[in-house]
């Protein structure tokens, strides 16, 4: 919600259990709505939760905020391709750092496994879609082998169980022992590089509207480095909270209005 001065004045919330509409007045709002992976861009699976559907970006854009680098999305190179129940779920990079290699249907290693994410993801896609060297699953998915048994061969028996307990449990649910069988993997939508354009304090072009976390854009450029998502969450979460609190102390709010929503609807009709 805006006021008649064009400043943020709160939000309208909906109780998902009762469908009750609630008006919340606020002198500042911080958007922290996460990414867009559940749009399944180019029909890729995703590591994202079911709420990652770009709602925050749309809300911010419609109220006048600018977006940046929206043409970029990070594909994690190793999402689960089998079984279908965990399609797209993250297979951590630690599997490769411990010694597992990526190999095609002929058992050939086609990429150095510790290249940057975009390079490895591109190689996996190329191996499956252009060279047709992928492995097809009973449900029609395709992927390459991540040769996890190599870890115990290189580092000693029990390394996988000790270093990758979550991966072991995830695949054990489907009777796959990753210490003895490789994992089938394929790139998965992982992180939205772009988002709501902010300044160094997390402020947008709309007075009183701030953003932090994956919904913001510009911090990573077009290609995020591994680990920087957690870093940006803490850094810009703190910056946005401090800046919004200071802003709320100083702003003089006007009358609430939904004129910007009506204008948006008129523009759509035209």
Legacy VTK file of the C-alpha trace (Angstrom):
# vtk DataFile Version 3.0
C-alpha trace
ASCII
DATASET POLYDATA
POINTS 270 float
0.000 0.000 0.000
1.154 3.538 -0.763
0.126 6.850 0.737
-0.861 9.935 -1.239
2.797 11.049 -1.207
3.975 7.925 -3.035
5.520 6.403 0.092
5.089 2.880 1.408
2.296 2.792 3.993
1.834 -0.914 4.762
0.432 -4.003 3.112
-2.715 -6.054 2.677
-2.326 -9.616 3.935
-4.515 -12.678 3.450
-4.902 -15.370 6.103
-4.499 -18.553 4.040
-6.507 -20.606 6.528
-9.534 -18.298 6.826
-9.179 -16.107 3.696
-9.507 -13.110 5.998
-8.091 -9.902 4.480
-6.008 -7.875 6.914
-4.752 -4.316 6.516
-1.357 -3.789 8.153
-0.123 -0.220 8.434
3.645 0.275 8.379
5.998 3.155 7.737
8.478 0.786 6.085
8.303 -2.662 4.480
11.170 -5.097 3.880
10.657 -7.576 1.058
12.234 -10.967 1.845
10.196 -13.264 -0.372
12.971 -15.390 -1.857
13.458 -16.578 -5.409
11.529 -17.698 -8.487
12.554 -21.335 -8.968
8.996 -22.650 -8.754
8.231 -20.928 -12.055
10.258 -23.834 -13.509
11.919 -21.688 -16.170
12.614 -23.691 -19.348
10.898 -26.646 -17.609
13.855 -27.231 -15.289
13.327 -28.701 -11.821
14.314 -26.592 -8.822
15.812 -26.758 -5.357
13.464 -23.979 -4.209
10.561 -24.215 -1.787
6.984 -24.086 -3.093
6.612 -20.384 -2.245
9.384 -19.317 -4.633
7.013 -17.982 -7.299
8.203 -14.349 -7.770
5.314 -12.834 -5.793
7.604 -10.353 -4.045
9.124 -9.181 -7.308
5.696 -8.562 -8.810
4.468 -6.673 -5.741
7.573 -4.468 -5.744
7.427 -3.857 -9.504
3.759 -2.898 -9.452
4.353 -0.369 -6.704
7.143 1.276 -8.688
10.393 -0.480 -7.728
12.932 -1.250 -10.438
14.178 -4.766 -11.229
17.676 -5.699 -12.372
19.375 -8.698 -14.057
16.083 -10.560 -14.388
17.451 -12.446 -17.401
19.856 -14.398 -15.204
19.228 -17.498 -13.118
21.779 -19.785 -11.497
21.483 -23.458 -12.340
23.077 -25.708 -9.747
24.948 -28.338 -11.781
23.905 -31.311 -9.660
20.265 -31.700 -8.797
18.828 -35.170 -8.337
17.500 -36.608 -11.613
16.433 -39.918 -10.047
14.303 -41.002 -8.318
11.498 -38.717 -9.450
10.316 -38.187 -5.846
13.355 -35.989 -5.190
13.699 -34.541 -8.696
15.663 -31.301 -8.579
16.741 -31.571 -4.957
20.249 -30.353 -4.259
23.166 -32.771 -4.396
25.776 -30.747 -2.565
29.051 -29.653 -4.140
30.804 -31.394 -1.283
30.249 -34.680 -3.123
32.543 -33.433 -5.883
35.072 -31.790 -3.570
35.491 -35.150 -1.828
36.413 -36.804 -5.116
33.294 -37.832 -7.051
33.506 -37.341 -10.813
30.816 -36.637 -13.384
30.682 -39.279 -16.117
28.397 -39.969 -19.073
26.616 -43.136 -20.157
29.913 -44.515 -21.520
31.696 -43.956 -18.217
33.733 -41.068 -19.653
34.655 -38.070 -17.534
33.683 -35.023 -19.611
34.343 -32.088 -17.254
36.739 -31.272 -14.426
34.252 -31.527 -11.519
35.469 -28.473 -9.590
34.950 -25.914 -12.348
32.567 -23.024 -11.458
28.871 -23.864 -11.245
27.920 -22.312 -14.575
30.661 -24.210 -16.398
29.734 -27.575 -14.869
25.994 -26.995 -15.398
26.596 -26.125 -19.062
28.725 -29.231 -19.530
26.054 -31.469 -17.991
23.340 -30.002 -20.226
25.533 -30.289 -23.311
26.416 -33.911 -22.545
22.724 -34.824 -22.300
21.069 -32.585 -24.883
23.705 -32.123 -27.607
25.979 -35.147 -27.360
23.138 -37.446 -26.261
25.423 -39.128 -23.751
23.029 -38.903 -20.814
21.147 -41.659 -19.008
17.354 -41.669 -19.334
15.194 -42.629 -16.361
11.951 -44.663 -16.485
10.008 -41.376 -16.127
11.755 -39.726 -19.077
14.213 -37.564 -17.152
17.827 -37.468 -18.271
21.064 -37.010 -16.355
24.703 -37.949 -15.932
26.355 -40.101 -13.286
27.947 -38.518 -10.231
30.356 -41.274 -9.287
30.029 -41.086 -5.497
31.600 -44.527 -4.775
34.919 -42.962 -5.862
34.938 -41.058 -2.552
35.346 -44.167 -0.401
37.849 -45.601 -2.886
39.992 -42.452 -2.699
39.547 -41.495 0.958
38.802 -44.800 2.643
35.699 -46.777 3.543
33.203 -44.865 5.675
34.068 -41.420 4.317
30.706 -41.012 2.593
28.755 -42.004 5.708
30.819 -39.642 7.840
31.011 -36.628 5.521
27.685 -36.833 3.671
25.098 -38.147 6.168
22.233 -36.068 4.704
22.939 -37.349 1.185
23.117 -40.911 2.485
19.735 -40.577 4.217
18.128 -38.849 1.234
18.968 -41.658 -1.171
18.607 -44.495 1.328
14.890 -43.701 1.460
14.732 -45.088 -2.080
17.068 -48.026 -1.510
20.036 -46.333 -3.190
23.357 -46.735 -1.376
25.521 -43.891 -2.686
28.622 -45.582 -1.284
28.056 -48.378 -3.786
25.957 -46.773 -6.560
26.449 -43.448 -8.377
23.819 -40.725 -8.249
22.019 -39.572 -11.393
22.125 -35.764 -11.577
21.094 -32.897 -13.855
21.165 -29.097 -13.454
18.387 -27.585 -11.360
17.161 -24.008 -10.890
18.853 -22.858 -7.723
19.238 -19.104 -7.295
17.798 -15.934 -8.793
20.779 -13.688 -9.538
18.644 -10.661 -10.331
15.772 -9.114 -8.424
14.599 -5.876 -6.851
17.166 -3.127 -7.409
18.515 -1.751 -4.128
21.178 0.604 -2.847
23.808 -0.201 -0.225
21.190 0.049 2.544
18.692 -2.263 0.878
16.434 0.633 -0.138
14.516 0.549 -3.432
13.364 3.412 -5.643
10.092 3.531 -3.650
10.371 5.476 -0.365
9.915 3.079 2.546
10.345 -0.127 0.526
13.440 -2.202 1.273
14.585 -5.656 0.158
16.936 -8.336 1.482
17.884 -11.867 0.544
17.284 -13.611 -2.760
14.504 -11.272 -3.892
16.952 -8.372 -4.214
19.178 -7.928 -7.244
22.493 -6.382 -8.232
24.691 -7.762 -5.471
25.923 -10.768 -7.460
25.830 -9.356 -10.961
24.821 -12.073 -13.396
26.526 -15.038 -11.727
26.646 -15.622 -7.966
29.675 -17.263 -6.380
29.094 -20.226 -4.098
28.353 -19.233 -0.496
27.477 -15.622 -1.238
23.731 -16.137 -0.822
24.113 -16.622 2.929
26.522 -13.713 3.063
24.165 -11.327 1.287
21.241 -12.414 3.467
23.064 -11.513 6.680
24.760 -8.359 5.382
21.833 -6.782 3.576
19.283 -8.104 6.065
21.106 -6.147 8.753
21.587 -3.091 6.550
17.942 -3.066 5.454
16.650 -3.489 9.006
18.769 -0.612 10.311
17.939 1.690 7.410
14.200 0.932 7.502
14.052 1.525 11.262
15.735 4.897 10.860
13.463 5.769 7.941
10.356 4.872 9.964
11.419 7.241 12.739
11.666 10.197 10.357
8.944 9.753 7.723
5.675 11.681 7.852
2.987 9.435 6.423
0.046 10.618 4.361
-3.358 9.090 3.642
-3.445 5.475 2.465
-4.375 4.831 -1.150
-4.671 2.042 -3.704
-4.553 4.398 -6.669
-1.385 2.715 -7.946
-3.285 -0.610 -8.163
-6.135 1.009 -10.064
-3.634 2.647 -12.417
-1.945 -0.723 -13.003
-5.274 -2.314 -13.877
-6.080 0.520 -16.294
-2.697 0.140 -17.976
-3.304 -3.608 -18.410
-6.670 -2.975 -20.041
-5.099 -0.542 -22.491
LINES 1 271
270 0 1 2 3 4 5 6 7 8 9 10 11 12 13 14 15 16 17 18 19 20 21 22 23 24 25 26 27 28 29 30 31 32 33 34 35 36 37 38 39 40 41 42 43 44 45 46 47 48 49 50 51 52 53 54 55 56 57 58 59 60 61 62 63 64 65 66 67 68 69 70 71 72 73 74 75 76 77 78 79 80 81 82 83 84 85 86 87 88 89 90 91 92 93 94 95 96 97 98 99 100 101 102 103 104 105 106 107 108 109 110 111 112 113 114 115 116 117 118 119 120 121 122 123 124 125 126 127 128 129 130 131 132 133 134 135 136 137 138 139 140 141 142 143 144 145 146 147 148 149 150 151 152 153 154 155 156 157 158 159 160 161 162 163 164 165 166 167 168 169 170 171 172 173 174 175 176 177 178 179 180 181 182 183 184 185 186 187 188 189 190 191 192 193 194 195 196 197 198 199 200 201 202 203 204 205 206 207 208 209 210 211 212 213 214 215 216 217 218 219 220 221 222 223 224 225 226 227 228 229 230 231 232 233 234 235 236 237 238 239 240 241 242 243 244 245 246 247 248 249 250 251 252 253 254 255 256 257 258 259 260 261 262 263 264 265 266 267 268 269
